[in-house]
């Protein structure tokens, strides 16, 4: 399955890596360059924007710090791009 993963911090990075280990194709985005480098090392395909990461996704997973950020990301970058 093609999965977009948004938010690669303490929890998200490991979850995205486990999805790759399970055989899924993971498109990843985070604001942190270090998180993107680690995701790339773990087999994720990394992108410089949320809309690019979700473009080909069959499912979108987000691991973001709070509800307001989730709402903004989905309204601005996920809905209409996935």
Number of C-alpha atoms within 10 A of each C-alpha: 12 15 22 31 27 26 24 25 18 10 11 21 22 15 16 28 20 15 17 20 12 9 10 16 18 27 27 32 27 24 14 11 11 12 20 23 13 16 25 17 11 16 19 25 18 22 17 13 14 25 20 19 26 28 15 14 19 11 13 18 16 16 18 17 10 8 9 9 11 16 12 11 17 16 11 13 18 20 11 11 15 17
